[in-house]
Amino acid sequence: MTTGAYRAVEFIKAHIKLESAEKASVADSKKVVAICTQYAQKGMLNIFIAVFFATLASLSSTRSSLSAT
C-alpha cells in the first residue's frame, strides 16, 4: 500500500499544480481521487495475491506432512 501511495503522490506532483493559493477545482479533485483509488486497488491486488499464494503454500506443506505420517 505504501508504494502505491508514494506512486500516486509522485504522479500528482508531476501532473497537477499544487503551488497556487487558489481553491482546487472539482475536476482536479476528482482526478486525484481517481489516481489514489487506482494505485490503492493495485496495491490491494498485490497483497491479495501474496496472501493467496502463501496460504496455498502453507496448505500444500501441511498436506505433504500429513501424508508422510
Sine and cosine of phi, psi and omega as CSV:
sin_phi,cos_phi,sin_psi,cos_psi,sin_omega,cos_omega
0.00,0.00,-0.64,0.77,-0.05,-1.00
-0.89,0.46,-0.67,0.74,0.01,-1.00
-0.89,0.46,-0.67,0.74,0.03,-1.00
-0.89,0.46,-0.67,0.74,0.03,-1.00
-0.90,0.43,-0.65,0.76,0.02,-1.00
-0.89,0.46,-0.70,0.72,0.01,-1.00
-0.89,0.45,-0.64,0.77,0.01,-1.00
-0.90,0.45,-0.70,0.71,0.01,-1.00
-0.89,0.46,-0.68,0.73,0.01,-1.00
-0.90,0.44,-0.66,0.75,0.04,-1.00
-0.89,0.46,-0.70,0.72,-0.01,-1.00
-0.90,0.44,-0.69,0.73,0.03,-1.00
-0.87,0.49,-0.61,0.79,-0.06,-1.00
-0.98,0.22,-0.47,0.88,-0.15,-0.99
-0.90,-0.43,-0.22,0.98,-0.03,-1.00
-0.81,-0.59,0.75,-0.66,0.00,-1.00
-0.97,0.24,0.87,-0.49,-0.02,-1.00
-0.93,-0.36,-0.03,1.00,-0.11,-0.99
-0.98,0.18,-0.40,0.92,-0.10,-0.99
-0.95,0.32,0.43,-0.90,0.00,-1.00
-1.00,0.09,-0.07,1.00,0.00,-1.00
-0.94,0.35,0.39,-0.92,0.08,-1.00
-0.94,0.35,0.63,-0.78,-0.02,-1.00
-0.91,0.42,0.59,-0.81,0.03,-1.00
-0.97,0.24,0.38,-0.93,0.02,-1.00
-0.89,0.46,-0.63,0.78,-0.01,-1.00
-0.89,0.46,-0.70,0.72,0.03,-1.00
-0.91,0.42,-0.64,0.77,0.02,-1.00
-0.89,0.45,-0.69,0.73,0.03,-1.00
-0.90,0.44,-0.61,0.80,0.01,-1.00
-0.91,0.41,-0.67,0.75,0.03,-1.00
-0.88,0.47,-0.71,0.71,0.01,-1.00
-0.89,0.46,-0.67,0.74,0.01,-1.00
-0.89,0.45,-0.67,0.74,0.01,-1.00
-0.90,0.43,-0.73,0.68,-0.01,-1.00
-0.89,0.46,-0.66,0.75,0.02,-1.00
-0.89,0.45,-0.69,0.72,-0.01,-1.00
-0.87,0.50,-0.75,0.66,-0.02,-1.00
-0.93,0.36,-0.56,0.83,0.04,-1.00
-0.92,0.40,-0.65,0.76,0.02,-1.00
-0.90,0.43,-0.64,0.77,0.05,-1.00
-0.89,0.45,-0.66,0.75,0.01,-1.00
-0.91,0.43,-0.67,0.75,0.02,-1.00
-0.91,0.41,-0.60,0.80,0.04,-1.00
-0.90,0.45,-0.68,0.74,0.03,-1.00
-0.89,0.46,-0.66,0.75,0.02,-1.00
-0.91,0.42,-0.68,0.73,0.01,-1.00
-0.87,0.50,-0.72,0.69,-0.01,-1.00
-0.88,0.47,-0.68,0.73,0.00,-1.00
-0.89,0.46,-0.71,0.70,0.00,-1.00
-0.92,0.40,-0.65,0.76,0.00,-1.00
-0.86,0.51,-0.77,0.64,-0.04,-1.00
-0.95,0.30,-0.50,0.87,0.09,-1.00
-0.91,0.41,-0.63,0.78,0.05,-1.00
-0.91,0.41,-0.69,0.72,0.04,-1.00
-0.87,0.49,-0.68,0.73,0.01,-1.00
-0.90,0.43,-0.64,0.77,0.01,-1.00
-0.91,0.42,-0.69,0.72,0.02,-1.00
-0.90,0.43,-0.62,0.78,0.00,-1.00
-0.90,0.43,-0.67,0.74,-0.01,-1.00
-0.94,0.34,-0.55,0.83,0.03,-1.00
-0.93,0.38,-0.68,0.74,0.02,-1.00
-0.90,0.44,-0.67,0.74,-0.03,-1.00
-0.93,0.37,-0.57,0.82,0.02,-1.00
-0.96,0.29,-0.52,0.85,0.04,-1.00
-0.95,0.30,-0.61,0.79,-0.01,-1.00
-0.97,0.25,-0.32,0.95,0.02,-1.00
-0.98,0.22,-0.32,0.95,-0.04,-1.00
-1.00,0.05,0.00,0.00,0.00,0.00
